[in-house]
Amino acid sequence: MNYAQYKFARDLSWKILIHERVCALPVSMSGLCRQMGIEVKYDDKVRLDDGCGGMAMKKGRRYVIIVRRSDPPQRQRFTIAHELGHILAGDVGRYKLVNREPSPQDNQIETRANVIGSRILAPACVLWGCGVQSTADIAELCDISETAASFRWQRMQLLYARGKFLSSPLERQVFEQFRDYIQEHKL
């Protein structure tokens, strides 16, 4: 994914957190979607491709996210965040989308949805403010799978090495919005 696409996805996730006044982890994905007028359905009867945990579709003027009921709750949360990423980026109805574990072979559309989803569920500035130091810290704070937390921890290590936090006005706004949460959840 090129930097412009990454920046678009990252900034979009910050804008949603700000606009919807999210100020604590773990982010309630079903609550966030409800707030945004997006229906979330849990169902095992809908045919999903192998390895696919969910899908987003448009019904009339509303969006619906369908999530595999039998998946673990942490996987469901990431699936919802990923599908929300597709909705926010305008992908629904334009592309054949595949929601499964991330892969280096993923196209930019899937990678972008993963970036949006992971940044909504685990915003770096909040993780940094809380002082996370491991995959386990992220998994616990954000209520996400070890796999998702591991991807996020890899990125956090790069950010820690660069020392680049709070450099964007949007990021500073997210940090301020989570300030009380951060104070109460320092590790």
C-alpha positions as a printed NumPy array, in Angstrom:
array([[  0.   ,   0.   ,   0.   ],
       [  1.444,   3.347,  -0.946],
       [  1.743,   6.135,   1.615],
       [ -1.133,   8.211,   0.191],
       [ -3.514,   5.247,   0.541],
       [ -2.199,   4.499,   4.045],
       [ -2.61 ,   8.138,   5.107],
       [ -6.163,   8.216,   3.709],
       [ -7.081,   5.087,   5.7  ],
       [ -5.379,   6.241,   8.901],
       [ -6.922,   9.721,   8.754],
       [-10.356,   8.276,   7.99 ],
       [-10.179,   6.104,  11.109],
       [ -9.22 ,   9.141,  13.225],
       [-12.082,  11.17 ,  11.745],
       [-14.596,   8.45 ,  12.646],
       [-13.291,   8.208,  16.213],
       [-13.546,  11.991,  16.538],
       [-16.915,  12.415,  14.816],
       [-18.539,   9.565,  16.755],
       [-16.958,  10.737,  20.029],
       [-15.266,   7.43 ,  20.819],
       [-13.199,   7.915,  23.965],
       [-12.507,   4.458,  25.457],
       [-11.178,   1.039,  24.557],
       [-12.314,  -1.503,  23.666],
       [-14.358,   0.249,  20.988],
       [-17.881,  -1.169,  20.83 ],
       [-18.074,  -1.93 ,  17.128],
       [-21.754,  -2.858,  17.136],
       [-22.482,   0.317,  19.134],
       [-20.393,   2.441,  16.782],
       [-22.171,   1.004,  13.746],
       [-25.578,   1.537,  15.356],
       [-24.599,   5.163,  16.048],
       [-23.686,   5.524,  12.378],
       [-26.944,   3.959,  11.165],
       [-25.297,   0.725,  10.012],
       [-27.016,  -2.53 ,  10.932],
       [-24.897,  -5.461,  12.156],
       [-26.32 ,  -8.972,  11.809],
       [-24.774, -12.121,  13.263],
       [-25.605, -15.122,  11.102],
       [-24.164, -18.482,  10.097],
       [-26.755, -19.119,   7.398],
       [-25.42 , -16.565,   4.925],
       [-23.005, -18.127,   2.462],
       [-19.548, -16.69 ,   2.955],
       [-16.44 , -17.738,   1.033],
       [-13.966, -19.988,   2.873],
       [-12.032, -18.052,   5.467],
       [-14.356, -15.069,   5.095],
       [-15.776, -13.818,   8.398],
       [-18.281, -11.312,   7.108],
       [-19.464,  -8.972,   4.418],
       [-21.012,  -5.557,   3.938],
       [-23.864,  -4.735,   1.609],
       [-26.237,  -1.943,   0.859],
       [-29.973,  -2.529,   1.362],
       [-31.862,   0.426,  -0.023],
       [-30.162,   3.457,   1.488],
       [-28.723,   1.631,   4.505],
       [-25.651,  -0.475,   4.963],
       [-25.673,  -3.874,   6.626],
       [-22.68 ,  -5.797,   7.934],
       [-23.145,  -9.55 ,   8.268],
       [-20.768, -11.359,  10.606],
       [-20.295, -15.092,  11.099],
       [-21.936, -15.859,  14.46 ],
       [-19.676, -18.852,  15.125],
       [-16.446, -16.806,  15.01 ],
       [-14.833, -15.812,  18.33 ],
       [-15.96 , -12.385,  19.632],
       [-12.551, -10.782,  18.99 ],
       [-12.63 , -11.978,  15.372],
       [-16.185, -10.657,  14.991],
       [-15.071,  -7.243,  16.265],
       [-12.273,  -7.063,  13.701],
       [-14.596,  -8.273,  10.942],
       [-17.054,  -5.492,  11.76 ],
       [-14.236,  -2.902,  11.819],
       [-12.871,  -4.217,   8.5  ],
       [-16.299,  -4.136,   6.838],
       [-16.918,  -0.657,   8.25 ],
       [-13.643,   0.302,   6.556],
       [-15.043,  -0.859,   3.222],
       [-18.228,   1.136,   3.784],
       [-16.345,   4.3  ,   4.761],
       [-13.946,   4.007,   1.812],
       [-16.829,   3.566,  -0.647],
       [-15.872,   0.018,  -1.666],
       [-19.226,  -1.714,  -1.096],
       [-20.878,  -2.676,  -4.367],
       [-17.84 ,  -1.615,  -6.4  ],
       [-15.473,  -4.538,  -5.794],
       [-15.497,  -8.209,  -4.86 ],
       [-14.297,  -8.005,  -1.299],
       [-12.675, -10.718,   0.809],
       [-12.513, -10.522,   4.593],
       [-10.035, -13.054,   5.954],
       [ -6.733, -13.051,   7.79 ],
       [ -4.411, -10.421,   6.252],
       [ -1.934, -11.635,   3.65 ],
       [  0.94 , -10.003,   1.753],
       [ -0.969, -10.907,  -1.432],
       [ -3.994,  -8.777,  -0.415],
       [ -4.983,  -6.081,  -2.857],
       [ -4.928,  -2.424,  -1.773],
       [ -8.67 ,  -2.38 ,  -1.122],
       [ -8.426,  -5.195,   1.443],
       [ -5.277,  -3.731,   2.957],
       [ -6.969,  -0.326,   3.275],
       [ -9.98 ,  -1.887,   5.045],
       [ -7.592,  -3.664,   7.438],
       [ -5.781,  -0.396,   8.183],
       [ -9.052,   1.458,   8.832],
       [-10.357,  -1.361,  11.019],
       [ -7.191,  -1.776,  13.054],
       [ -6.798,   1.984,  13.6  ],
       [-10.398,   2.261,  14.841],
       [ -9.972,  -0.7  ,  17.203],
       [ -6.433,   0.165,  18.338],
       [ -5.429,   3.792,  17.703],
       [ -1.637,   4.101,  18.004],
       [ -1.652,   7.354,  19.984],
       [ -3.921,   5.785,  22.622],
       [ -1.782,   2.642,  22.814],
       [  1.314,   4.839,  23.141],
       [ -0.365,   6.977,  25.822],
       [ -1.24 ,   3.847,  27.788],
       [  2.345,   2.596,  27.435],
       [  1.689,  -0.711,  25.686],
       [  4.777,  -2.893,  25.395],
       [  3.512,  -6.136,  23.874],
       [  0.999,  -7.976,  21.761],
       [ -0.68 ,  -9.12 ,  24.986],
       [ -1.096,  -5.512,  26.199],
       [ -2.838,  -4.576,  22.938],
       [ -5.026,  -7.696,  22.853],
       [ -6.205,  -7.018,  26.41 ],
       [ -6.822,  -3.26 ,  26.09 ],
       [ -8.514,  -3.489,  22.696],
       [-10.235,  -6.883,  23.06 ],
       [ -8.828,  -8.081,  19.751],
       [ -7.298, -11.421,  18.76 ],
       [ -3.652, -12.212,  19.352],
       [ -3.213, -12.227,  15.557],
       [ -4.646,  -8.72 ,  15.13 ],
       [ -2.733,  -7.498,  18.189],
       [  0.489,  -8.945,  16.786],
       [  0.093,  -6.978,  13.538],
       [ -0.62 ,  -3.854,  15.574],
       [  2.372,  -4.447,  17.882],
       [  4.69 ,  -4.764,  14.862],
       [  3.518,  -1.338,  13.681],
       [  3.782,   0.131,  17.191],
       [  7.422,  -0.934,  17.413],
       [  8.16 ,   1.024,  14.235],
       [  6.33 ,   4.055,  15.62 ],
       [  8.192,   3.795,  18.947],
       [ 11.507,   3.628,  17.065],
       [ 10.598,   6.753,  15.08 ],
       [  9.243,   8.554,  18.135],
       [  6.469,   9.953,  15.951],
       [  3.292,  10.476,  17.898],
       [  0.863,  13.381,  17.975],
       [  2.328,  14.927,  14.815],
       [ -1.065,  15.276,  13.103],
       [ -3.848,  17.591,  14.294],
       [ -6.294,  14.678,  13.902],
       [ -4.095,  12.402,  15.987],
       [ -3.796,  15.061,  18.702],
       [ -7.578,  15.387,  18.735],
       [ -8.017,  11.61 ,  19.155],
       [ -5.441,  11.633,  21.963],
       [ -7.27 ,  14.459,  23.76 ],
       [-10.59 ,  12.691,  23.34 ],
       [ -9.106,   9.569,  25.023],
       [ -7.158,  11.52 ,  27.689],
       [ -9.275,  10.362,  30.663],
       [ -9.167,   6.769,  29.45 ],
       [ -5.39 ,   6.944,  28.993],
       [ -4.893,   8.347,  32.517],
       [ -6.929,   5.488,  33.992],
       [ -5.269,   2.731,  31.923],
       [ -1.533,   3.459,  32.039],
       [  0.396,   0.209,  32.011]])
